[in-house]
Amino acid sequence: MSISLLTQSSLAIQIHVASAVFALLLGATLLVGRKGTGPHRLLGRLWIGMMVITALSSFFIQSLRLYFGFSPIHILSVFTLIGSWQAVAAARAGRIAEHRRHVGNLYSFALLTAGAFTLLPGRLMHKLLFGEGQGQGHLFAIGLLLFLVAALQWWLRKSPRHFRPGT
C-alpha cells in the first residue's frame, strides 16, 4: 500500500478519488443521522457537490477510453449527474420519499458498487489498498461492498416512507 501511487496520478484522478472518498464518508453520516435538520440540509448540499465533482472529474480520466474517448463507466457518471439533480429537485419540492430513494440509489450504486469495481486487480485503488500482489483480499472487499449495497437497499425499502423532521 503506497499513497505515492495516488500522488503520482493525474490531477483528475486525485480530484476524483478525494471527492469520492469524502462523499462515501459524508454519505454514510447522512444516511444514519437525523433527517430534516439544518445540519442535514447543509451536509446534504456538500454531499451532492461531492457527487457532482466525482462524476464530472471522471470525464477527465484518461485510463480507460473505449468508445470515442469514453468508457462504459461514463454512463454511470451521467446517471449520477441526473440522479443528483433529481434528489435535489425532490427535496426542494417536499417529495421526501422520492428524495430518499434517489440519494439511497446514488450512495448504493454510484459510490459502493462503482467503488467495488475500482478494487479489481490492475486498477489503481486495488494497487493502492492491496499492493501489486495477486492475493485475494480484494474479493473480500468487493463482496463486503456489494453486501452493503444489498443491505442498504433492503433498509431503504423496509424503513417508513413518511418524513419526520429531526428523525
KELONU-237723 format. One record per atom (N, C-alpha, C): residue in three letters; x, y, z; residue number from 1. Coordinates in steps of 0.02 Angstrom, whole numbers, plus 50000, padded with zeros to 5 digits. Each point is the difference from the previous one (the first is absolute). Layout:
% KELONU-237723
+-----+-------+-------+-------+-----+
|  aa |  east | north |    up |   i |
+-----+-------+-------+-------+-----+
| ALA |     X |     Y |     Z | NUM |
...
+-----+-------+-------+-------+-----+
***
This chain:
% KELONU-237723
+-----+-------+-------+-------+-----+
|  aa |  east | north |    up |   i |
+-----+-------+-------+-------+-----+
| MET | 50043 | 49941 | 50000 |   1 |
| MET | 49957 | 50059 | 50000 |   1 |
| MET | 50045 | 50062 | 50000 |   1 |
| SER | 49994 | 50039 | 49947 |   2 |
| SER | 50042 | 50059 | 49994 |   2 |
| SER | 49958 | 50058 | 49974 |   2 |
| ILE | 49996 | 50052 | 50040 |   3 |
| ILE | 49962 | 50060 | 49980 |   3 |
| ILE | 50034 | 50035 | 49941 |   3 |
| SER | 50064 | 49984 | 49988 |   4 |
| SER | 50035 | 50033 | 49944 |   4 |
| SER | 49967 | 49982 | 49934 |   4 |
| LEU | 49967 | 49943 | 49995 |   5 |
| LEU | 49964 | 49984 | 49939 |   5 |
| LEU | 49947 | 50052 | 49985 |   5 |
| LEU | 49967 | 50024 | 50052 |   6 |
| LEU | 49949 | 50051 | 49991 |   6 |
| LEU | 50030 | 50068 | 49986 |   6 |
| THR | 50053 | 50017 | 50036 |   7 |
| THR | 50030 | 50066 | 49990 |   7 |
| THR | 50034 | 50006 | 49932 |   7 |
| GLN | 50019 | 49943 | 49971 |   8 |
| GLN | 50031 | 50001 | 49933 |   8 |
| GLN | 49948 | 49996 | 49945 |   8 |
| SER | 49938 | 49992 | 50017 |   9 |
| SER | 49946 | 49996 | 49951 |   9 |
| SER | 49982 | 50070 | 49975 |   9 |
| SER | 49960 | 50002 | 49948 |  10 |
| SER | 49979 | 50065 | 49972 |  10 |
| SER | 49958 | 50038 | 50050 |  10 |
| LEU | 49996 | 50065 | 49990 |  11 |
| LEU | 49959 | 50043 | 50044 |  11 |
| LEU | 49927 | 49977 | 49998 |  11 |
| ALA | 49976 | 49980 | 49941 |  12 |
| ALA | 49930 | 49977 | 49994 |  12 |
| ALA | 49988 | 49939 | 50045 |  12 |
| ILE | 50047 | 49954 | 50002 |  13 |
| ILE | 49992 | 49940 | 50042 |  13 |
| ILE | 50002 | 50020 | 50074 |  13 |
| GLN | 50045 | 50045 | 50018 |  14 |
| GLN | 50005 | 50022 | 50070 |  14 |
| GLN | 49935 | 50034 | 50022 |  14 |
| ILE | 49974 | 50043 | 49958 |  15 |
| ILE | 49936 | 50034 | 50017 |  15 |
| ILE | 49944 | 49948 | 50005 |  15 |
| HIS | 49999 | 49954 | 49952 |  16 |
| HIS | 49948 | 49949 | 49999 |  16 |
| HIS | 50001 | 49957 | 50063 |  16 |
| VAL | 50058 | 49977 | 50019 |  17 |
| VAL | 50007 | 49957 | 50059 |  17 |
| VAL | 49982 | 50039 | 50063 |  17 |
| ALA | 50027 | 50061 | 50006 |  18 |
| ALA | 49987 | 50040 | 50060 |  18 |
| ALA | 49926 | 50015 | 50008 |  18 |
| SER | 49967 | 50020 | 49946 |  19 |
| SER | 49929 | 50016 | 50005 |  19 |
| SER | 49958 | 49938 | 50013 |  19 |
| ALA | 50019 | 49943 | 49969 |  20 |
| ALA | 49962 | 49938 | 50011 |  20 |
| ALA | 50008 | 49975 | 50072 |  20 |
| VAL | 50060 | 50002 | 50027 |  21 |
| VAL | 50010 | 49977 | 50069 |  21 |
| VAL | 49964 | 50046 | 50048 |  21 |
| PHE | 50004 | 50065 | 49988 |  22 |
| PHE | 49964 | 50047 | 50044 |  22 |
| PHE | 49925 | 49988 | 49996 |  22 |
| ALA | 49974 | 49990 | 49939 |  23 |
| ALA | 49928 | 49986 | 49992 |  23 |
| ALA | 49980 | 49935 | 50033 |  23 |
| LEU | 50044 | 49950 | 49997 |  24 |
| LEU | 49985 | 49936 | 50031 |  24 |
| LEU | 49993 | 50008 | 50076 |  24 |
| LEU | 50046 | 50035 | 50031 |  25 |
| LEU | 49999 | 50009 | 50073 |  25 |
| LEU | 49943 | 50046 | 50021 |  25 |
| LEU | 49992 | 50056 | 49965 |  26 |
| LEU | 49947 | 50047 | 50017 |  26 |
| LEU | 49932 | 49969 | 49988 |  26 |
| GLY | 49993 | 49962 | 49945 |  27 |
| GLY | 49937 | 49968 | 49985 |  27 |
| GLY | 49979 | 49950 | 50054 |  27 |
| ALA | 50048 | 49963 | 50026 |  28 |
| ALA | 49984 | 49953 | 50054 |  28 |
| ALA | 49974 | 50037 | 50061 |  28 |
| THR | 50032 | 50056 | 50015 |  29 |
| THR | 49978 | 50041 | 50056 |  29 |
| THR | 49929 | 50026 | 49990 |  29 |
| LEU | 49985 | 50022 | 49939 |  30 |
| LEU | 49933 | 50025 | 49985 |  30 |
| LEU | 49947 | 49946 | 50003 |  30 |
| LEU | 50018 | 49940 | 49976 |  31 |
| LEU | 49951 | 49946 | 49999 |  31 |
| LEU | 49979 | 49978 | 50069 |  31 |
| VAL | 50046 | 50002 | 50048 |  32 |
| VAL | 49983 | 49977 | 50067 |  32 |
| VAL | 49981 | 50057 | 50047 |  32 |
| GLY | 50011 | 50062 | 49980 |  33 |
| GLY | 49986 | 50057 | 50043 |  33 |
| GLY | 49928 | 50022 | 49998 |  33 |
| ARG | 49985 | 50050 | 50041 |  34 |
| ARG | 49932 | 50029 | 50003 |  34 |
| ARG | 49985 | 50035 | 49934 |  34 |
| LYS | 49939 | 49992 | 49977 |  35 |
| LYS | 49979 | 50029 | 49936 |  35 |
| LYS | 49960 | 50064 | 50011 |  35 |
| GLY | 50002 | 50044 | 49951 |  36 |
| GLY | 49959 | 50060 | 50001 |  36 |
| GLY | 50027 | 50056 | 50042 |  36 |
| THR | 50058 | 49992 | 50030 |  37 |
| THR | 50029 | 50052 | 50042 |  37 |
| THR | 50042 | 50047 | 49958 |  37 |
| GLY | 50018 | 50056 | 50029 |  38 |
| GLY | 50044 | 50047 | 49965 |  38 |
| GLY | 50066 | 49969 | 49980 |  38 |
| PRO | 50034 | 49966 | 50047 |  39 |
| PRO | 50063 | 49967 | 49981 |  39 |
| PRO | 49991 | 49948 | 49945 |  39 |
| HIS | 49945 | 49963 | 50001 |  40 |
| HIS | 49987 | 49950 | 49948 |  40 |
| HIS | 49996 | 50035 | 49932 |  40 |
| ARG | 49965 | 50055 | 49997 |  41 |
| ARG | 49992 | 50036 | 49937 |  41 |
| ARG | 50067 | 50028 | 49976 |  41 |
| LEU | 50038 | 50029 | 50046 |  42 |
| LEU | 50065 | 50028 | 49982 |  42 |
| LEU | 50048 | 49946 | 49976 |  42 |
| LEU | 50005 | 49946 | 50038 |  43 |
| LEU | 50045 | 49945 | 49981 |  43 |
| LEU | 49975 | 49965 | 49937 |  43 |
| GLY | 49934 | 49998 | 49991 |  44 |
| GLY | 49972 | 49972 | 49939 |  44 |
| GLY | 50020 | 50039 | 49938 |  44 |
| ARG | 50001 | 50066 | 50006 |  45 |
| ARG | 50023 | 50042 | 49944 |  45 |
| ARG | 50074 | 49985 | 49984 |  45 |
| LEU | 50039 | 49994 | 50052 |  46 |
| LEU | 50071 | 49984 | 49992 |  46 |
| LEU | 50008 | 49931 | 49967 |  46 |
| TRP | 49959 | 49952 | 50022 |  47 |
| TRP | 50004 | 49932 | 49972 |  47 |
| TRP | 49982 | 50000 | 49926 |  47 |
| ILE | 49947 | 50036 | 49982 |  48 |
| ILE | 49981 | 50004 | 49929 |  48 |
| ILE | 50057 | 50032 | 49960 |  48 |
| GLY | 50031 | 50052 | 50029 |  49 |
| GLY | 50057 | 50032 | 49966 |  49 |
| GLY | 50056 | 49951 | 49988 |  49 |
| MET | 50015 | 49958 | 50049 |  50 |
| MET | 50053 | 49950 | 49993 |  50 |
| MET | 49981 | 49948 | 49947 |  50 |
| MET | 49936 | 49981 | 49998 |  51 |
| MET | 49978 | 49952 | 49949 |  51 |
| MET | 50008 | 50030 | 49930 |  51 |
| VAL | 49982 | 50063 | 49992 |  52 |
| VAL | 50006 | 50033 | 49935 |  52 |
| VAL | 50074 | 50005 | 49980 |  52 |
| ILE | 50043 | 50020 | 50047 |  53 |
| ILE | 50072 | 50004 | 49986 |  53 |
| ILE | 50027 | 49931 | 49981 |  53 |
| THR | 49979 | 49949 | 50036 |  54 |
| THR | 50023 | 49932 | 49984 |  54 |
| THR | 49979 | 49980 | 49929 |  54 |
| ALA | 49937 | 50014 | 49983 |  55 |
| ALA | 49976 | 49982 | 49934 |  55 |
| ALA | 50035 | 50040 | 49945 |  55 |
| LEU | 50005 | 50066 | 50010 |  56 |
| LEU | 50031 | 50042 | 49948 |  56 |
| LEU | 50074 | 49984 | 49992 |  56 |
| SER | 50035 | 49987 | 50054 |  57 |
| SER | 50072 | 49985 | 49995 |  57 |
| SER | 50012 | 49935 | 49962 |  57 |
| SER | 49952 | 49955 | 50000 |  58 |
| SER | 50010 | 49936 | 49965 |  58 |
| SER | 50008 | 50010 | 49925 |  58 |
| PHE | 49972 | 50054 | 49973 |  59 |
| PHE | 50006 | 50013 | 49928 |  59 |
| PHE | 50070 | 50021 | 49980 |  59 |
| PHE | 50042 | 50017 | 50048 |  60 |
| PHE | 50068 | 50021 | 49986 |  60 |
| PHE | 50052 | 49946 | 50015 |  60 |
| ILE | 49977 | 49942 | 50021 |  61 |
| ILE | 50045 | 49944 | 50014 |  61 |
| ILE | 50012 | 49963 | 49934 |  61 |
| GLN | 50063 | 49994 | 49982 |  62 |
| GLN | 50019 | 49975 | 49934 |  62 |
| GLN | 50016 | 49925 | 49998 |  62 |
| SER | 49995 | 49965 | 50055 |  63 |
| SER | 50027 | 49931 | 50003 |  63 |
| SER | 49960 | 49948 | 49961 |  63 |
| LEU | 49936 | 50009 | 49993 |  64 |
| LEU | 49958 | 49949 | 49967 |  64 |
| LEU | 49953 | 50035 | 49951 |  64 |
| ARG | 50022 | 50005 | 49938 |  65 |
| ARG | 49960 | 50034 | 49948 |  65 |
| ARG | 49986 | 49949 | 49945 |  65 |
| LEU | 49938 | 49975 | 49997 |  66 |
| LEU | 49984 | 49948 | 49952 |  66 |
| LEU | 49961 | 50025 | 49939 |  66 |
| TYR | 49952 | 50045 | 50011 |  67 |
| TYR | 49955 | 50021 | 49947 |  67 |
| TYR | 50002 | 50076 | 49994 |  67 |
| PHE | 50031 | 50025 | 49947 |  68 |
| PHE | 50003 | 50071 | 49986 |  68 |
| PHE | 50026 | 50040 | 50060 |  68 |
| GLY | 50048 | 49973 | 50035 |  69 |
| GLY | 50029 | 50034 | 50057 |  69 |
| GLY | 49965 | 49988 | 50066 |  69 |
| PHE | 49949 | 49957 | 50000 |  70 |
| PHE | 49963 | 49986 | 50061 |  70 |
| PHE | 50000 | 49925 | 50013 |  70 |
| SER | 49983 | 49983 | 50062 |  71 |
| SER | 49995 | 49930 | 50019 |  71 |
| SER | 49930 | 49988 | 50028 |  71 |
| PRO | 49980 | 49938 | 50008 |  72 |
| PRO | 49933 | 49986 | 50027 |  72 |
| PRO | 49989 | 50031 | 50069 |  72 |
| ILE | 50052 | 50010 | 50039 |  73 |
| ILE | 49992 | 50029 | 50067 |  73 |
| ILE | 49974 | 50072 | 49995 |  73 |
| HIS | 50011 | 50033 | 49944 |  74 |
| HIS | 49975 | 50068 | 49993 |  74 |
| HIS | 49924 | 50003 | 49997 |  74 |
| ILE | 49968 | 49945 | 49983 |  75 |
| ILE | 49927 | 49998 | 50004 |  75 |
| ILE | 49978 | 50010 | 50072 |  75 |
| LEU | 50036 | 49968 | 50047 |  76 |
| LEU | 49985 | 50009 | 50071 |  76 |
| LEU | 50010 | 50073 | 50020 |  76 |
| SER | 50050 | 50033 | 49972 |  77 |
| SER | 50011 | 50071 | 50016 |  77 |
| SER | 49942 | 50043 | 49977 |  77 |
| VAL | 49973 | 49985 | 49942 |  78 |
| VAL | 49941 | 50037 | 49975 |  78 |
| VAL | 49941 | 49987 | 50046 |  78 |
| PHE | 49989 | 49937 | 50019 |  79 |
| PHE | 49945 | 49984 | 50046 |  79 |
| PHE | 50010 | 50032 | 50068 |  79 |
| THR | 50062 | 50006 | 50022 |  80 |
| THR | 50014 | 50033 | 50063 |  80 |
| THR | 49981 | 50074 | 49997 |  80 |
| LEU | 50016 | 50033 | 49945 |  81 |
| LEU | 49982 | 50070 | 49993 |  81 |
| LEU | 49924 | 50009 | 49998 |  81 |
| ILE | 49967 | 49957 | 49963 |  82 |
| ILE | 49926 | 50003 | 49996 |  82 |
| ILE | 49970 | 49985 | 50069 |  82 |
| GLY | 50024 | 49947 | 50032 |  83 |
| GLY | 49974 | 49981 | 50066 |  83 |
| GLY | 50011 | 50053 | 50052 |  83 |
| SER | 50057 | 50035 | 49996 |  84 |
| SER | 50013 | 50054 | 50048 |  84 |
| SER | 49950 | 50056 | 49990 |  84 |
| TRP | 49987 | 50018 | 49938 |  85 |
| TRP | 49951 | 50052 | 49986 |  85 |
| TRP | 49930 | 49978 | 50024 |  85 |
| GLN | 49982 | 49937 | 49987 |  86 |
| GLN | 49934 | 49975 | 50021 |  86 |
| GLN | 49994 | 50000 | 50076 |  86 |
| ALA | 50053 | 49982 | 50035 |  87 |
| ALA | 49998 | 49999 | 50074 |  87 |
| ALA | 49988 | 50069 | 50028 |  87 |
| VAL | 50035 | 50050 | 49972 |  88 |
| VAL | 49991 | 50069 | 50023 |  88 |
| VAL | 49930 | 50025 | 49983 |  88 |
| ALA | 49978 | 49987 | 49939 |  89 |
| ALA | 49934 | 50024 | 49979 |  89 |
| ALA | 49945 | 49969 | 50043 |  89 |
| ALA | 50006 | 49936 | 50016 |  90 |
| ALA | 49950 | 49967 | 50041 |  90 |
| ALA | 49999 | 50029 | 50071 |  90 |
| ALA | 50058 | 50012 | 50028 |  91 |
| ALA | 50003 | 50029 | 50068 |  91 |
| ALA | 49970 | 50070 | 50001 |  91 |
| ARG | 50017 | 50040 | 49950 |  92 |
| ARG | 49973 | 50068 | 49998 |  92 |
| ARG | 49925 | 50001 | 49991 |  92 |
| ALA | 49974 | 49950 | 49965 |  93 |
| ALA | 49927 | 49996 | 49988 |  93 |
| ALA | 49964 | 49966 | 50058 |  93 |
| GLY | 50037 | 49978 | 50050 |  94 |
| GLY | 49969 | 49967 | 50058 |  94 |
| GLY | 49983 | 49927 | 49988 |  94 |
| ARG | 50024 | 49971 | 49946 |  95 |
| ARG | 49988 | 49929 | 49985 |  95 |
| ARG | 50056 | 49959 | 50033 |  95 |
| ILE | 49995 | 49993 | 50065 |  96 |
| ILE | 50054 | 49972 | 50040 |  96 |
| ILE | 50011 | 49925 | 49985 |  96 |
| ALA | 49948 | 49962 | 49989 |  97 |
| ALA | 50009 | 49929 | 49984 |  97 |
| ALA | 50039 | 49993 | 49935 |  97 |
| GLU | 49984 | 50042 | 49951 |  98 |
| GLU | 50036 | 49998 | 49936 |  98 |
| GLU | 50073 | 50022 | 50010 |  98 |
| HIS | 50010 | 50052 | 50040 |  99 |
| HIS | 50067 | 50024 | 50016 |  99 |
| HIS | 50041 | 49944 | 50032 |  99 |
| ARG | 49970 | 49967 | 50048 | 100 |
| ARG | 50033 | 49945 | 50035 | 100 |
| ARG | 50019 | 49944 | 49952 | 100 |
| ARG | 49956 | 49984 | 49954 | 101 |
| ARG | 50014 | 49948 | 49951 | 101 |
| ARG | 50060 | 50020 | 49956 | 101 |
| HIS | 50000 | 50062 | 49977 | 102 |
| HIS | 50055 | 50023 | 49957 | 102 |
| HIS | 50067 | 49999 | 50036 | 102 |
| VAL | 50002 | 50027 | 50061 | 103 |
| VAL | 50065 | 50002 | 50035 | 103 |
| VAL | 50022 | 49930 | 50020 | 103 |
| GLY | 49953 | 49957 | 50018 | 104 |
| GLY | 50018 | 49931 | 50016 | 104 |
| GLY | 50029 | 49963 | 49940 | 104 |
| ASN | 49969 | 50011 | 49942 | 105 |
| ASN | 50026 | 49969 | 49939 | 105 |
| ASN | 50067 | 50029 | 49980 | 105 |
| LEU | 50009 | 50065 | 50007 | 106 |
| LEU | 50065 | 50031 | 49985 | 106 |
| LEU | 50054 | 49970 | 50045 | 106 |
| TYR | 49985 | 49996 | 50064 | 107 |
| TYR | 50050 | 49973 | 50047 | 107 |
| TYR | 50014 | 49927 | 49984 | 107 |
| SER | 49948 | 49961 | 49989 | 108 |
| SER | 50008 | 49928 | 49987 | 108 |
| SER | 50038 | 49986 | 49936 | 108 |
| PHE | 49979 | 50032 | 49946 | 109 |
| PHE | 50026 | 49981 | 49935 | 109 |
| PHE | 50058 | 50044 | 49976 | 109 |
| ALA | 49994 | 50066 | 50008 | 110 |
| ALA | 50052 | 50045 | 49975 | 110 |
| ALA | 50062 | 49998 | 50045 | 110 |
| LEU | 49992 | 49985 | 50064 | 111 |
| LEU | 50057 | 49997 | 50045 | 111 |
| LEU | 50021 | 49928 | 50017 | 111 |
| LEU | 49955 | 49962 | 50030 | 112 |
| LEU | 50019 | 49933 | 50023 | 112 |
| LEU | 50013 | 49951 | 49943 | 112 |
| THR | 49954 | 49995 | 49953 | 113 |
| THR | 50009 | 49952 | 49945 | 113 |
| THR | 50057 | 50021 | 49955 | 113 |
| ALA | 50002 | 50064 | 49981 | 114 |
| ALA | 50055 | 50024 | 49959 | 114 |
| ALA | 50066 | 49992 | 50037 | 114 |
| GLY | 49999 | 50014 | 50065 | 115 |
| GLY | 50060 | 49991 | 50041 | 115 |
| GLY | 50023 | 49928 | 50001 | 115 |
| ALA | 49954 | 49953 | 50001 | 116 |
| ALA | 50019 | 49929 | 49998 | 116 |
| ALA | 50039 | 49984 | 49937 | 116 |
| PHE | 49980 | 50028 | 49944 | 117 |
| PHE | 50035 | 49987 | 49937 | 117 |
| PHE | 50069 | 50030 | 49998 | 117 |
| THR | 50012 | 50053 | 50039 | 118 |
| THR | 50067 | 50029 | 50002 | 118 |
| THR | 50049 | 49955 | 50037 | 118 |
| LEU | 49975 | 49950 | 50035 | 119 |
| LEU | 50043 | 49956 | 50038 | 119 |
| LEU | 50023 | 49938 | 49960 | 119 |
| LEU | 49979 | 49996 | 49937 | 120 |
| LEU | 50022 | 49944 | 49958 | 120 |
| LEU | 50075 | 50004 | 49987 | 120 |
| PRO | 50033 | 49943 | 49993 | 121 |
| PRO | 50072 | 50000 | 49986 | 121 |
| PRO | 50016 | 50041 | 49937 | 121 |
| GLY | 50056 | 50036 | 50005 | 122 |
| GLY | 50021 | 50042 | 49944 | 122 |
| GLY | 49977 | 50072 | 50007 | 122 |
| ARG | 49949 | 50013 | 50041 | 123 |
| ARG | 49975 | 50068 | 50009 | 123 |
| ARG | 50041 | 50036 | 50054 | 123 |
| LEU | 50001 | 50066 | 49997 | 124 |
| LEU | 50040 | 50040 | 50046 | 124 |
| LEU | 49981 | 49987 | 50073 | 124 |
| MET | 49935 | 49998 | 50016 | 125 |
| MET | 49980 | 49991 | 50069 | 125 |
| MET | 50019 | 49931 | 50026 | 125 |
| HIS | 50000 | 49950 | 49956 | 126 |
| HIS | 50024 | 49933 | 50021 | 126 |
| HIS | 50073 | 50004 | 50019 | 126 |
| LYS | 50041 | 50032 | 49958 | 127 |
| LYS | 50071 | 50006 | 50014 | 127 |
| LYS | 50012 | 50041 | 50063 | 127 |
| LEU | 49960 | 50052 | 50009 | 128 |
| LEU | 50008 | 50044 | 50058 | 128 |
| LEU | 49983 | 49964 | 50065 | 128 |
| LEU | 49946 | 49961 | 50000 | 129 |
| LEU | 49978 | 49967 | 50061 | 129 |
| LEU | 50031 | 49931 | 50012 | 129 |
| PHE | 50014 | 49963 | 49946 | 130 |
| PHE | 50022 | 49931 | 50008 | 130 |
| PHE | 50071 | 49988 | 49973 | 130 |
| GLY | 50030 | 50050 | 49970 | 131 |
| GLY | 50067 | 49991 | 49971 | 131 |
| GLY | 49997 | 49966 | 49933 | 131 |
| GLU | 50058 | 49982 | 49975 | 132 |
| GLU | 50006 | 49970 | 49933 | 132 |
| GLU | 49989 | 49925 | 50001 | 132 |
| GLY | 49998 | 49970 | 50059 | 133 |
| GLY | 49994 | 49927 | 50005 | 133 |
| GLY | 49935 | 49973 | 49972 | 133 |
| GLN | 49998 | 49936 | 49993 | 134 |
| GLN | 49941 | 49967 | 49972 | 134 |
| GLN | 49957 | 49969 | 50054 | 134 |
| GLY | 50002 | 50026 | 50061 | 135 |
| GLY | 49959 | 49974 | 50054 | 135 |
| GLY | 49926 | 50007 | 49985 | 135 |
| GLN | 49960 | 49972 | 50044 | 136 |
| GLN | 49928 | 50000 | 49989 | 136 |
| GLN | 49963 | 50048 | 50046 | 136 |
| GLY | 50035 | 50046 | 50032 | 137 |
| GLY | 49969 | 50048 | 50045 | 137 |
| GLY | 49947 | 50042 | 49967 | 137 |
| HIS | 50010 | 50014 | 49936 | 138 |
| HIS | 49952 | 50041 | 49964 | 138 |
| HIS | 49932 | 49965 | 49994 | 138 |
| LEU | 50000 | 49934 | 49997 | 139 |
| LEU | 49937 | 49964 | 49994 | 139 |
| LEU | 49957 | 50011 | 50063 | 139 |
| PHE | 50032 | 49999 | 50058 | 140 |
| PHE | 49964 | 50013 | 50062 | 140 |
| PHE | 49973 | 50072 | 50000 | 140 |
| ALA | 50041 | 50048 | 49980 | 141 |
| ALA | 49979 | 50070 | 50000 | 141 |
| ALA | 49943 | 50011 | 49951 | 141 |
| ILE | 50004 | 49972 | 49941 | 142 |
| ILE | 49947 | 50007 | 49951 | 142 |
| ILE | 49936 | 49967 | 50026 | 142 |
| GLY | 50006 | 49940 | 50028 | 143 |
| GLY | 49942 | 49967 | 50028 | 143 |
| GLY | 49968 | 50040 | 50055 | 143 |
| LEU | 50041 | 50029 | 50043 | 144 |
| LEU | 49974 | 50042 | 50055 | 144 |
| LEU | 49963 | 50060 | 49973 | 144 |
| LEU | 50028 | 50034 | 49950 | 145 |
| LEU | 49967 | 50058 | 49971 | 145 |
| LEU | 49933 | 49981 | 49968 | 145 |
| LEU | 49999 | 49945 | 49963 | 146 |
| LEU | 49938 | 49979 | 49969 | 146 |
| LEU | 49949 | 49978 | 50052 | 146 |
| PHE | 50022 | 49969 | 50055 | 147 |
| PHE | 49955 | 49984 | 50055 | 147 |
| PHE | 49971 | 50065 | 50029 | 147 |
| LEU | 50041 | 50051 | 50008 | 148 |
| LEU | 49976 | 50064 | 50026 | 148 |
| LEU | 49948 | 50031 | 49953 | 148 |
| VAL | 50010 | 49993 | 49935 | 149 |
| VAL | 49950 | 50025 | 49952 | 149 |
| VAL | 49934 | 49965 | 50012 | 149 |
| ALA | 50001 | 49934 | 50004 | 150 |
| ALA | 49939 | 49961 | 50011 | 150 |
| ALA | 49967 | 50019 | 50066 | 150 |
| ALA | 50040 | 50006 | 50053 | 151 |
| ALA | 49973 | 50018 | 50066 | 151 |
| ALA | 49970 | 50069 | 49999 | 151 |
| LEU | 50033 | 50048 | 49968 | 152 |
| LEU | 49974 | 50068 | 49996 | 152 |
| LEU | 49935 | 50002 | 49960 | 152 |
| GLN | 49997 | 49965 | 49945 | 153 |
| GLN | 49939 | 49999 | 49960 | 153 |
| GLN | 49943 | 49968 | 50040 | 153 |
| TRP | 50014 | 49947 | 50037 | 154 |
| TRP | 49949 | 49969 | 50042 | 154 |
| TRP | 49976 | 50049 | 50054 | 154 |
| TRP | 50048 | 50033 | 50033 | 155 |
| TRP | 49983 | 50047 | 50053 | 155 |
| TRP | 49958 | 50058 | 49973 | 155 |
| LEU | 50017 | 50025 | 49941 | 156 |
| LEU | 49961 | 50055 | 49971 | 156 |
| LEU | 49929 | 49979 | 49984 | 156 |
| ARG | 49991 | 49938 | 49980 | 157 |
| ARG | 49934 | 49975 | 49981 | 157 |
| ARG | 49957 | 49982 | 50061 | 157 |
| LYS | 50031 | 49978 | 50054 | 158 |
| LYS | 49961 | 49980 | 50059 | 158 |
| LYS | 49985 | 50058 | 50046 | 158 |
| SER | 50039 | 50053 | 49999 | 159 |
| SER | 49990 | 50056 | 50045 | 159 |
| SER | 49937 | 50038 | 49983 | 159 |
| PRO | 49971 | 50033 | 50048 | 160 |
| PRO | 49940 | 50040 | 49987 | 160 |
| PRO | 50012 | 50051 | 49945 | 160 |
| ARG | 49950 | 50009 | 49959 | 161 |
| ARG | 50006 | 50046 | 49943 | 161 |
| ARG | 49985 | 50072 | 50019 | 161 |
| HIS | 49967 | 50011 | 50056 | 162 |
| HIS | 49981 | 50068 | 50018 | 162 |
| HIS | 50060 | 50037 | 50029 | 162 |
| PHE | 49995 | 50065 | 49999 | 163 |
| PHE | 50054 | 50043 | 50023 | 163 |
| PHE | 49981 | 50031 | 50066 | 163 |
| ARG | 50045 | 49995 | 50047 | 164 |
| ARG | 49991 | 50033 | 50065 | 164 |
| ARG | 50061 | 50044 | 50011 | 164 |
| PRO | 49992 | 50066 | 50000 | 165 |
| PRO | 50058 | 50043 | 50012 | 165 |
| PRO | 50035 | 49981 | 50064 | 165 |
| GLY | 50066 | 49999 | 49996 | 166 |
| GLY | 50040 | 49985 | 50059 | 166 |
| GLY | 50006 | 49927 | 50016 | 166 |
| THR | 49979 | 49955 | 49955 | 167 |
| THR | 50006 | 49928 | 50014 | 167 |
| THR | 50048 | 49968 | 49952 | 167 |
+-----+-------+-------+-------+-----+
***
